[in-house]
Amino acid sequence: MDYLNVGRSGLRVSRACLGTMNFGTEHGLAASDEAEAGRIIGAFIDAGGTFIDTADLYHRGETEEIVGRALKGRREWVVLATKGAMPVGTEGRGLSRRHLTRALDASLRRLGTDYIDLYQCHQWDPATPIEETMATLDGFVRAGKVRYLGCSNFTATQIVESQWAAARVGGAPFVSLQPQYSLIQRVIEAEILPVCARHGIGTVVYGTLGGGVLTGRYRPGETPDPDSRMGRLLGMAGADRWARSLLNDRNLAIAEGLVKVAAEVGAAPAEVALAWVAGRPGVTSVLIGPRSVRQLRENLAAFELVLPEEAVARLDDISLRDLDPMDGTLFHLVPR
């Protein structure tokens, strides 16, 4: 496992980041129960992984509780990241001082820890002045409850406004951004990655398998297996549209090209998709979301895969063809 500093900070993390959105039973959809989640976390740490990401929203707080219990006795071995802003149960939402203070204290309680290594704003809040948000977050750092600050799903303009606001209030700036990035979603290359480089922000990218499209499991003209993730989402209220937006002709054509490249280099399509993202300029760490120890090991194999230059060039060409930068699928959670 390789390790990099996050942006222009002293925070050092593993190139693989264990995403925990699948840990919990609140929402089903083949999620991992607590026993399996514990095995995944243990195997990840044993493999040299040091970076674990969660959020208060995941499974209505159940995920944070699972992660907290799994880390008992080895909390100091990992960089623990969580996110706030979304509603959990009867709690409010947003990036106001009132909500973030309540959200952080609740996350600390569920995670069974007295500090968060990386606390992230889950999404932009247009109803709260950004100066209030950055001053509140700086207060968390000064109180010792948080070590570093980050954001998720911010646009380039929102990132710049946040960094300027931090400077105006004399507070700690963001050191990380969590954006979506994959062979089928390259919009961040236009403005977001250059802005992150300019402002010393590292990236922890998610969605690298395109919701499963880049595993090679789905083919043009074929109906998804009912037992597959997309097969379960199709027809589900609130999720059908999201699934169909991923299973469009362009994305499936990219997946077909990926399958061919993967066969030539002797690796699984998912490994190649992850390796391509991990090798992109400006990427600090790559989120993986395994539902089992077997999937974890398959994902980790990608971080040992060195793609030939010719394969990288072909993947670049395949994924840029017919790309409309305004047609990217922006982040939104599948309604549960």
C-alpha positions as CSV (number, residue, x, y, z in Angstrom):
1,M,0.0,0.0,0.0
2,D,1.3,3.5,-0.9
3,Y,0.6,6.6,1.2
4,L,0.3,10.3,0.3
5,N,-0.3,13.5,2.1
6,V,-3.7,15.1,1.7
7,G,-3.2,18.3,-0.2
8,R,-0.8,20.7,1.5
9,S,-1.4,19.2,4.9
10,G,0.6,16.8,7.1
11,L,-2.3,14.3,7.1
12,R,-0.9,11.1,5.5
13,V,-3.4,8.5,4.2
14,S,-3.4,5.2,2.3
15,R,-4.1,5.4,-1.4
16,A,-7.1,3.1,-0.8
17,C,-9.8,4.6,1.4
18,L,-12.4,2.2,2.8
19,G,-15.9,3.6,2.2
20,T,-18.5,2.3,4.6
21,M,-21.8,3.3,2.9
22,N,-22.7,-0.4,2.5
23,F,-22.3,-1.2,6.3
24,G,-25.6,-1.5,8.0
25,T,-29.0,-3.1,7.6
26,E,-31.3,0.0,7.7
27,H,-31.7,0.1,3.9
28,G,-31.1,-3.4,2.7
29,L,-29.9,-3.6,-0.9
30,A,-27.3,-6.3,-0.1
31,A,-25.6,-4.2,2.5
32,S,-23.1,-5.8,4.9
33,D,-24.2,-6.7,8.4
34,E,-22.0,-5.8,11.4
35,A,-20.1,-9.1,11.5
36,E,-19.1,-8.8,7.8
37,A,-18.3,-5.1,8.2
38,G,-16.0,-5.9,11.1
39,R,-14.2,-8.5,9.0
40,I,-13.8,-6.1,6.1
41,I,-12.4,-3.4,8.4
42,G,-10.0,-5.8,10.0
43,A,-8.8,-7.2,6.6
44,F,-8.4,-3.6,5.3
45,I,-6.2,-2.6,8.2
46,D,-4.2,-5.8,8.0
47,A,-3.5,-5.0,4.3
48,G,-2.0,-1.7,5.2
49,G,-5.1,0.5,4.8
50,T,-5.1,3.5,7.1
51,F,-8.0,5.6,5.8
52,I,-11.7,4.9,6.6
53,D,-14.6,7.1,5.5
54,T,-18.1,7.2,6.8
55,A,-21.0,9.7,7.3
56,D,-23.7,10.4,9.8
57,L,-26.3,9.9,7.1
58,Y,-25.3,6.3,6.2
59,H,-28.1,4.0,7.5
60,R,-29.3,6.7,9.8
61,G,-26.2,6.6,12.0
62,E,-26.0,2.8,12.2
63,T,-22.9,2.8,10.0
64,E,-21.0,5.1,12.3
65,E,-21.9,2.8,15.3
66,I,-20.7,-0.3,13.4
67,V,-17.4,1.5,12.4
68,G,-16.9,2.7,16.0
69,R,-17.3,-0.8,17.5
70,A,-15.0,-2.4,14.9
71,L,-12.3,0.1,15.6
72,K,-12.2,-0.5,19.4
73,G,-8.6,-1.2,20.3
74,R,-7.2,0.1,17.0
75,R,-8.6,3.6,16.7
76,E,-5.1,5.1,16.7
77,W,-4.1,3.0,13.7
78,V,-6.5,4.7,11.3
79,V,-7.4,8.1,9.8
80,L,-11.1,8.3,10.5
81,A,-13.2,10.5,8.4
82,T,-16.9,11.3,8.6
83,K,-19.3,13.8,7.2
84,G,-22.1,16.1,8.4
85,A,-24.9,18.3,6.9
86,M,-27.6,15.8,6.0
87,P,-30.6,15.0,8.2
88,V,-30.4,12.0,10.5
89,G,-33.6,10.9,12.2
90,T,-35.2,14.0,13.7
91,E,-32.1,16.1,13.4
92,G,-32.0,19.2,11.2
93,R,-29.7,19.7,8.2
94,G,-27.2,22.1,6.7
95,L,-24.0,23.7,7.6
96,S,-25.2,26.1,10.2
97,R,-23.4,26.4,13.6
98,R,-26.4,24.9,15.3
99,H,-26.7,21.8,13.1
100,L,-23.0,21.1,12.7
101,T,-22.4,21.3,16.4
102,R,-25.1,18.8,17.1
103,A,-24.1,16.6,14.2
104,L,-20.4,16.4,15.2
105,D,-21.3,15.6,18.8
106,A,-23.6,12.8,17.6
107,S,-21.0,11.4,15.3
108,L,-18.4,11.4,18.1
109,R,-20.8,9.5,20.3
110,R,-21.8,6.9,17.7
111,L,-18.1,6.4,16.6
112,G,-17.0,6.0,20.3
113,T,-14.2,8.5,19.9
114,D,-13.3,11.9,21.2
115,Y,-11.9,13.2,17.9
116,I,-12.4,13.0,14.1
117,D,-9.3,13.0,11.9
118,L,-11.1,14.5,8.9
119,Y,-14.5,16.1,9.3
120,Q,-16.2,16.9,6.0
121,C,-19.2,19.0,4.9
122,H,-21.3,16.5,3.0
123,Q,-22.8,19.1,0.6
124,W,-23.0,22.8,0.1
125,D,-25.6,24.7,2.1
126,P,-27.0,27.8,0.3
127,A,-29.0,28.8,3.3
128,T,-26.0,29.4,5.6
129,P,-23.2,32.0,5.1
130,I,-20.0,30.2,4.4
131,E,-18.2,32.4,6.9
132,E,-20.4,30.9,9.6
133,T,-19.7,27.4,8.5
134,M,-15.9,27.9,8.3
135,A,-15.8,29.7,11.7
136,T,-17.8,26.8,13.2
137,L,-15.5,24.2,11.7
138,D,-12.4,26.1,13.0
139,G,-13.9,26.0,16.4
140,F,-14.1,22.2,16.2
141,V,-10.4,22.1,15.4
142,R,-9.4,24.5,18.2
143,A,-11.5,22.4,20.7
144,G,-9.6,19.3,19.6
145,K,-12.7,17.5,18.4
146,V,-11.5,17.6,14.8
147,R,-8.0,17.5,13.3
148,Y,-8.5,18.4,9.6
149,L,-11.4,19.8,7.5
150,G,-12.8,18.7,4.2
151,C,-15.8,19.0,1.9
152,S,-17.7,16.7,-0.4
153,N,-19.5,17.4,-3.7
154,F,-18.6,21.1,-3.7
155,T,-18.3,22.9,-7.1
156,A,-15.1,24.8,-8.0
157,T,-16.7,28.1,-7.1
158,Q,-17.9,26.8,-3.7
159,I,-14.4,25.5,-2.9
160,V,-12.9,28.9,-3.7
161,E,-15.5,30.7,-1.6
162,S,-14.9,28.3,1.3
163,Q,-11.1,28.8,1.3
164,W,-11.5,32.6,1.1
165,A,-14.0,32.5,3.9
166,A,-11.6,30.5,6.1
167,A,-8.9,33.1,5.5
168,R,-11.3,36.0,6.3
169,V,-12.3,34.4,9.7
170,G,-8.7,33.4,10.4
171,G,-9.7,29.7,10.5
172,A,-8.5,26.4,9.2
173,P,-9.1,25.8,5.5
174,F,-10.3,22.7,3.7
175,V,-7.5,20.2,3.0
176,S,-9.7,17.6,1.1
177,L,-12.5,17.3,-1.4
178,Q,-14.6,14.2,-2.0
179,P,-15.8,14.3,-5.6
180,Q,-17.2,11.7,-8.0
181,Y,-14.7,10.5,-10.6
182,S,-14.6,7.6,-13.0
183,L,-14.2,6.6,-16.6
184,I,-17.8,7.6,-17.1
185,Q,-17.7,10.7,-15.0
186,R,-14.7,13.0,-15.8
187,V,-16.3,16.4,-15.3
188,I,-14.0,17.3,-12.4
189,E,-11.0,17.5,-14.8
190,A,-12.2,20.7,-16.3
191,E,-12.3,23.0,-13.2
192,I,-12.4,21.2,-9.9
193,L,-9.1,19.4,-10.1
194,P,-7.2,22.6,-11.1
195,V,-8.9,24.5,-8.3
196,C,-7.9,21.8,-5.8
197,A,-4.3,22.0,-7.0
198,R,-4.3,25.8,-6.7
199,H,-5.7,25.7,-3.1
200,G,-3.7,22.8,-1.8
201,I,-6.6,20.5,-1.5
202,G,-6.3,16.7,-1.9
203,T,-9.0,14.6,-3.5
204,V,-10.6,11.4,-2.1
205,V,-12.6,10.3,-5.1
206,Y,-15.7,8.1,-5.1
207,G,-18.0,6.4,-7.6
208,T,-15.0,4.9,-9.4
209,L,-16.9,1.9,-10.6
210,G,-19.8,4.0,-11.9
211,G,-22.4,2.3,-9.7
212,G,-21.2,-1.1,-10.9
213,V,-21.4,-0.3,-14.6
214,L,-17.6,-0.5,-14.9
215,T,-17.5,-4.0,-13.5
216,G,-18.4,-5.3,-17.0
217,R,-21.6,-6.9,-15.5
218,Y,-24.0,-4.9,-17.7
219,R,-24.1,-5.1,-21.4
220,P,-25.9,-3.1,-24.2
221,G,-29.3,-4.5,-25.1
222,E,-29.3,-6.9,-22.1
223,T,-31.6,-6.6,-19.1
224,P,-29.7,-6.5,-15.8
225,D,-29.8,-9.6,-13.7
226,P,-32.6,-9.1,-11.1
227,D,-30.1,-10.1,-8.4
228,S,-27.6,-7.4,-9.4
229,R,-27.5,-4.0,-7.9
230,M,-28.9,-2.3,-11.0
231,G,-31.4,-5.1,-11.4
232,R,-32.7,-4.4,-7.9
233,L,-32.8,-0.6,-8.4
234,L,-34.7,-0.7,-11.7
235,G,-38.4,-0.2,-11.0
236,M,-37.7,0.9,-7.4
237,A,-39.5,4.2,-6.6
238,G,-37.0,7.0,-6.5
239,A,-34.1,4.9,-7.7
240,D,-35.2,3.8,-11.2
241,R,-34.3,7.1,-12.8
242,W,-30.8,7.1,-11.3
243,A,-30.1,3.5,-12.4
244,R,-31.3,4.2,-15.9
245,S,-29.1,7.3,-16.1
246,L,-26.1,5.1,-15.5
247,L,-27.2,2.4,-17.9
248,N,-27.2,4.7,-20.9
249,D,-25.6,3.9,-24.3
250,R,-22.5,6.0,-23.7
251,N,-21.7,4.5,-20.4
252,L,-22.3,0.9,-21.6
253,A,-20.1,1.6,-24.6
254,I,-17.3,2.8,-22.3
255,A,-17.8,-0.4,-20.2
256,E,-17.5,-2.5,-23.3
257,G,-14.2,-0.9,-24.2
258,L,-13.0,-1.3,-20.6
259,V,-13.7,-5.0,-20.8
260,K,-11.6,-5.4,-23.9
261,V,-8.6,-3.5,-22.3
262,A,-9.0,-5.6,-19.1
263,A,-8.8,-8.8,-21.1
264,E,-5.6,-7.7,-22.8
265,V,-3.8,-6.8,-19.6
266,G,-5.1,-9.9,-17.8
267,A,-7.1,-8.2,-15.1
268,A,-10.7,-7.8,-14.1
269,P,-12.6,-4.8,-15.4
270,A,-13.2,-3.4,-11.9
271,E,-9.4,-3.6,-11.2
272,V,-8.6,-1.7,-14.4
273,A,-11.2,1.0,-13.7
274,L,-9.9,1.5,-10.2
275,A,-6.2,1.5,-11.3
276,W,-7.0,4.1,-14.0
277,V,-8.5,6.5,-11.5
278,A,-5.7,5.9,-8.9
279,G,-3.2,6.9,-11.6
280,R,-4.9,10.1,-12.5
281,P,-3.1,13.4,-11.7
282,G,-4.5,15.1,-8.7
283,V,-6.0,12.0,-7.1
284,T,-4.8,11.5,-3.5
285,S,-6.9,8.5,-2.4
286,V,-9.6,6.3,-4.0
287,L,-12.7,5.2,-2.1
288,I,-13.7,1.6,-2.4
289,G,-17.0,0.2,-1.1
290,P,-16.7,-3.6,-0.7
291,R,-19.7,-5.6,0.7
292,S,-17.5,-8.6,1.6
293,V,-13.9,-9.5,2.3
294,R,-13.7,-11.1,-1.1
295,Q,-14.7,-7.9,-2.8
296,L,-12.2,-6.0,-0.6
297,R,-9.3,-8.2,-1.8
298,E,-10.4,-7.8,-5.4
299,N,-10.5,-4.0,-5.0
300,L,-7.1,-3.8,-3.3
301,A,-5.6,-5.8,-6.1
302,A,-6.1,-2.7,-8.3
303,F,-3.6,-0.7,-6.2
304,E,-0.9,-3.1,-7.3
305,L,-1.8,-3.0,-10.9
306,V,0.4,-0.9,-13.2
307,L,-1.4,-0.2,-16.5
308,P,0.7,-0.1,-19.6
309,E,0.8,3.4,-21.2
310,E,-1.0,2.1,-24.3
311,A,-3.9,0.8,-22.2
312,V,-4.2,4.1,-20.3
313,A,-4.2,6.0,-23.6
314,R,-7.0,3.8,-24.9
315,L,-9.1,4.2,-21.8
316,D,-8.6,8.0,-22.0
317,D,-9.8,8.0,-25.6
318,I,-12.8,5.7,-24.9
319,S,-14.0,7.7,-21.9
320,L,-13.6,11.1,-23.6
321,R,-15.4,10.2,-26.8
322,D,-18.7,12.1,-27.1
323,L,-18.3,13.5,-23.6
324,D,-20.5,16.5,-22.9
325,P,-19.1,18.2,-19.8
326,M,-22.6,19.5,-18.9
327,D,-24.1,16.0,-19.1
328,G,-22.3,14.6,-16.0
329,T,-24.3,12.9,-13.4
330,L,-24.1,15.1,-10.3
331,F,-23.9,13.5,-6.9
332,H,-27.1,12.5,-5.2
333,L,-27.9,9.6,-2.9
334,V,-30.2,7.0,-4.1
335,P,-33.4,7.6,-2.1
336,R,-33.8,4.9,0.5
